[in-house]
Amino acid sequence: MADFDFNVGDYKPSEYELIEAGEYDALIIASEKKPTKSGGSRLELKLQIISGKAMNRTLYDNLNLWNRSEQATAIARSQLAAISQAVGVPNPRASMELHNRRLRIVVGVEKREDNGELKNEIKGYKRCEPQQPPPEPPWQPAEAGKRPW
């Protein structure tokens, strides 16, 4: 149990704002292998946008790398290949090798199947040209082994 030392009624609830569809420079700041409902596993990527109006916003992408469906696995492996090329790590052996490297993400807006509300989705990954180091603060890199949230 947790006690609160403030009046919740003094605050407005946060409103989710969509990120405008387009291309953004970003970093993968965390990754984790998680189980799927179907008994497989997925790689969850947490990305942070590092430039423009959406700076410091986060998005997630899930790659079904270990799935019973060969089609789902092939799609996920293709996405991983695009990410690997985008960050300049041609043959990663661990997801950590993809962290804190600049890449360009293509963000789209789609309707959710469950409730019809709009959501952001990463549609693709591209290499940033020229490859640049991550920016200095206000962006803060995740420490190895620690979750940034």
MORA-V285219 format. One record per backbone hydrogen bond with DSSP energy under -1.0 kcal/mol. CO is the residue of the C=O (numbers start at 1). NH is the residue of the N-H. If there is no record, write none. Layout:
BEGIN
CO,NH
CO,NH
END
This chain:
BEGIN
7,10
8,11
22,107
24,105
25,50
26,103
27,48
28,100
30,46
32,44
34,42
36,39
40,36
41,66
42,34
43,63
44,32
45,61
46,29
46,30
47,59
48,27
49,56
52,55
54,57
57,49
59,47
61,45
63,43
63,65
66,41
69,73
70,74
71,75
72,76
73,77
74,78
75,79
76,80
77,81
78,82
79,83
80,84
81,85
82,86
83,87
84,89
94,97
95,98
96,99
103,26
104,126
105,24
106,123
106,124
107,22
108,121
110,119
112,116
117,112
119,110
121,108
124,106
126,104
143,146
END
